[in-house]
Amino acid sequence: MLNDLTSNTQVYLVTGYSDLRRGIDGLAAIVQSQLRLDPFCKALFLFCGRRCDRIKGLLWEGDGFLLLYKRLDNGRFQWPRNETEALLLSPQQKRWLLEGLKIEQPKAIREGKPGILY
């Protein structure tokens, strides 16, 4: 399911530790009060607990919320642990995260800047 999201769906990674015992209302409250974002927008919000082997996703589908839960059988998610904020992920960063990689790859080729052609 997480890998099948359409490319026009924005994905926000909620940094720091989240209490994964929370349900839809608790996670929506975090999005609204702490992050100052609209939980009713067409975006997926991803949360991770301390163990880093499971994540929860919150997605508004227009007529209700979808709560996604993924637990890895082997391995851990490379989750940023700085202050609680929401990082908007690019499709490549989402793919890296779900493959168990860090969302910032130091050796990855970055997007070019428009400028002078040589």
Buried (B, 14 or more C-beta within 10 A) or exposed (E): EBEEBEEEEEBBBBBBBBEBEBEBEBBBEBBEEEBEBEBEEEBBBBBBBEEBBBBBBBBBEEEEBEBBEBEBEEEEBBBBEEEEEBBEBEEEBBEBBBEEBEBEEEEEEEEEEEEEEE
